Amino acid sequence: MWDSNLSRLAWAFNWSAPTTGPRRDLIRALADAFKNSHVKFGVYYSLLEWYNPVLHENMTAYVRDYMQVQLKEIITNYEPWVLWSDGDWIANSETWRSK
């Protein structure tokens, strides 16, 4: 959906909307479209990227080096009013670093 610097690390190629498919940053387009409206802008983030090899090799590394960095990218670059997720059922709050 956006051009994350981490996409290049976890995949053999940069798997993102700006480099494949629509060839543009879809989250930026949505954030800009809502900026001057009365509708609040929010972003959904799936905690589990099932095809990411880091998730399956080392869950702690995935959370620390990939997931949390991407969440910070989204919050910093797009400033969503709300951010929500799912997928937390496979690990406890300590693994997710959510306490």
Summary of the structure (lengths in Angstrom):
residues: 99
radius of gyration: 14.3
end to end distance: 27.4
largest distance: 43.2
contacts: 236
relative contact order: 0.18
helix: 46%
strand: 10%
